[in-house]
């Protein structure tokens, strides 16, 4: 049974997050340096080291957290359900509980923005950073076809993306 996992796009996202965290921490240092430079108790060198260590810690924690997601998130199409696993927890979305699927339109990070409406009126969207997202979406649409109303042309639109 094939597992669908996060790929290169997520690694780029992780790296971007780490750069943003570092820039924020060092940006705060320069703000504090500007605001407190005339205070007697302000020692720029000491606080530079403190901010450097805190920035390094935040960057490492961001990287570790997102690497854990990268290594633990997976999707699998089972005989009767879509299984989504992350951080050691698994959730199954049974095909009989799907009610509708439609194309949402594009967002800034979307590859295939398909929304699945469940029996309890909650929406489910597949992670856009998955490798073979089009294949997973096509397979899921095939499995839920007997239970859910599919938007006209949705399956063809996904095939055209593949």
C-alpha positions in Angstrom: 0.0 0.0 0.0 1.5 3.3 -1.1 2.2 6.0 1.5 2.1 9.7 0.4 4.6 11.8 2.3 5.8 15.4 2.4 8.6 16.3 -0.1 10.9 19.0 -1.4 8.3 21.8 -1.2 7.9 21.2 2.5 11.7 21.3 3.0 11.8 24.7 1.3 9.0 25.8 3.6 10.9 24.6 6.6 14.0 26.4 5.6 12.1 29.6 4.9 10.5 29.4 8.4 13.9 29.0 10.0 15.2 32.1 8.2 12.1 34.1 9.2 12.5 33.1 12.9 16.2 34.1 12.8 15.4 37.4 11.2 12.7 38.2 13.8 14.9 37.5 16.7 17.8 39.6 15.4 15.3 42.3 14.4 14.2 42.5 18.0 17.8 42.8 19.0 18.3 45.9 16.9 15.1 47.4 18.2 16.2 46.8 21.8 19.7 48.2 21.0 18.2 51.3 19.5 15.7 51.9 22.4 18.1 51.1 25.3 21.5 52.3 23.9 21.6 55.2 26.3 20.6 53.2 29.4 23.4 52.5 31.9 22.5 48.9 32.4 22.4 48.1 28.7 25.5 46.3 27.6 25.2 45.7 23.8 27.8 42.9 23.7 26.1 40.9 26.5 22.7 41.3 25.0 24.1 40.5 21.5 25.2 37.1 22.8 21.9 36.5 24.6 19.9 37.3 21.4 22.3 35.2 19.4 21.8 32.2 21.7 18.0 32.7 21.8 17.9 33.1 18.1 19.9 29.9 17.6 17.6 28.0 20.0 14.5 29.2 18.2 15.9 28.3 14.8 16.8 24.8 16.0 13.4 24.2 17.7 11.7 25.3 14.5 13.8 23.0 12.4 13.3 20.0 14.8 9.5 20.6 15.0 9.1 20.8 11.2 11.5 17.9 10.6 9.3 15.8 12.9 6.2 16.7 10.8 8.2 15.9 7.7 9.2 12.5 9.0 5.9 11.5 10.6 3.2 12.8 8.3 1.8 10.3 5.8 -1.4 9.6 4.0 -2.6 6.1 2.9 -5.7 5.0 0.9 -7.0 2.0 2.7 -9.9 -0.2 1.5 -12.5 1.7 3.5 -10.8 4.9 4.7 -8.2 7.6 4.1 -5.7 7.3 6.9 -3.8 10.5 7.9 -0.9 10.1 10.4 1.3 12.7 12.0 3.3 12.9 15.3 2.4 9.2 15.9 -1.4 9.7 15.8 -3.6 8.4 13.1 -7.0 9.5 12.0 -9.2 7.6 9.6 -11.7 9.4 7.3 -14.2 6.7 6.1 -15.2 7.0 2.5 -18.9 6.6 3.4 -18.6 9.9 5.5 -17.6 12.0 2.5 -20.5 14.1 1.2 -19.1 16.5 -1.4 -15.8 17.4 -3.2 -15.2 20.7 -5.0 -12.4 22.8 -6.4 -11.8 25.8 -4.2 -9.7 27.9 -6.5 -6.0 28.8 -6.1 -4.3 30.1 -3.0 -0.7 31.2 -2.7 0.7 27.8 -1.6 -1.9 25.6 -3.3 -1.1 22.9 -5.9 -4.5 21.1 -6.0 -7.0 23.0 -3.8 -9.8 20.4 -3.5 -12.1 20.6 -0.5 -13.8 17.5 0.8 -17.0 18.0 2.8 -17.6 15.4 5.5 -20.8 14.1 6.9 -20.4 16.3 10.0 -20.2 19.4 7.7 -16.4 19.8 8.4 -14.1 20.4 5.5 -11.0 18.3 4.8 -8.1 19.5 2.6 -5.1 17.4 1.7 -1.7 18.8 2.6 -0.4 20.8 -0.3 3.2 19.8 0.3 2.7 16.1 -0.5 4.6 14.3 -3.2 2.2 12.8 -5.7 -0.7 14.9 -4.4 -2.5 14.6 -7.8 -2.3 10.8 -7.6 -3.6 10.8 -4.0 -6.5 13.2 -4.9 -7.5 11.1 -7.9 -7.4 7.9 -5.9 -9.5 9.5 -3.1 -12.1 10.9 -5.6 -12.4 7.4 -7.1 -13.0 5.9 -3.6 -15.6 8.4 -2.5 -17.5 8.6 -5.9 -20.3 6.3 -4.6 -20.9 8.4 -1.5 -20.1 12.0 -2.4 -21.3 14.6 -4.9 -18.3 15.6 -7.0 -18.2 18.9 -8.7 -18.6 18.7 -12.5 -15.3 18.4 -14.2 -13.3 17.9 -11.0 -11.8 14.6 -11.8 -10.8 15.8 -15.3 -9.2 18.9 -13.8 -7.1 16.7 -11.5 -6.1 14.4 -14.4 -5.0 17.5 -16.4 -2.7 18.6 -13.5 -1.1 15.1 -13.3 
